[in-house]
Amino acid sequence: MHYDMLVGRHKRKWKTIELMTRNYWWLGVTKEVGRYIERYNVCQQYKNRSKAPAEKLIPNVILEKPWSYISADFITKLPLAQGYNMILVGYDQFSKIAYFIATIEKTLAKGLARLFRDHV
């Protein structure tokens, strides 16, 4: 394609279409040339990025046993059902097991710790 040639590179879409249609024409040439330019590897690799480059990646810690790394979260503002309006979610990162414990929003930290201990 004309876009692949060194002379045709990095021009706008319409300039490339103009160069193509001097020698070739088919139904849908504009759409096909536009798609080709959008996917062109050289242009995609050298585009200026508006974001700062990402930080250096740090590998995840490899867990060796269950319950060595757990997380907890809350699902709140639920409609009242059987006297409960919040769910405490306990999750084990190693075994990928999640526990869902029904509770109320007014439960204090000590009560949540007890729920977590008793159900998880």
LINCOR-V259105 format. One record per residue. N is the residue number from 1. RES is the residue in one small letter. SS is DSSP state (hx for helix, st for strand, lp for the rest). Layout:
n->[N N]
res->[RES RES]
ss->[SS SS]
This chain:
n->[1 2 3 4 5 6 7 8 9 10 11 12 13 14 15 16 17 18 19 20 21 22 23 24 25 26 27 28 29 30 31 32 33 34 35 36 37 38 39 40 41 42 43 44 45 46 47 48 49 50 51 52 53 54 55 56 57 58 59 60 61 62 63 64 65 66 67 68 69 70 71 72 73 74 75 76 77 78 79 80 81 82 83 84 85 86 87 88 89 90 91 92 93 94 95 96 97 98 99 100 101 102 103 104 105 106 107 108 109 110 111 112 113 114 115 116 117 118 119 120]
res->[m h y d m l v g r h k r k w k t i e l m t r n y w w l g v t k e v g r y i e r y n v c q q y k n r s k a p a e k l i p n v i l e k p w s y i s a d f i t k l p l a q g y n m i l v g y d q f s k i a y f i a t i e k t l a k g l a r l f r d h v]
ss->[lp lp lp lp lp lp lp lp lp lp lp lp hx hx hx hx hx hx hx hx hx hx hx lp lp lp lp lp hx hx hx hx hx hx hx hx hx hx hx lp hx hx hx hx hx lp lp lp lp lp lp lp lp lp lp lp lp lp lp lp lp lp lp lp lp lp lp lp lp st st st st st st lp lp lp lp lp st lp lp st lp st st st st st st st lp lp lp lp st st st st st st st lp lp lp lp lp hx hx hx hx hx hx hx hx hx hx hx lp]
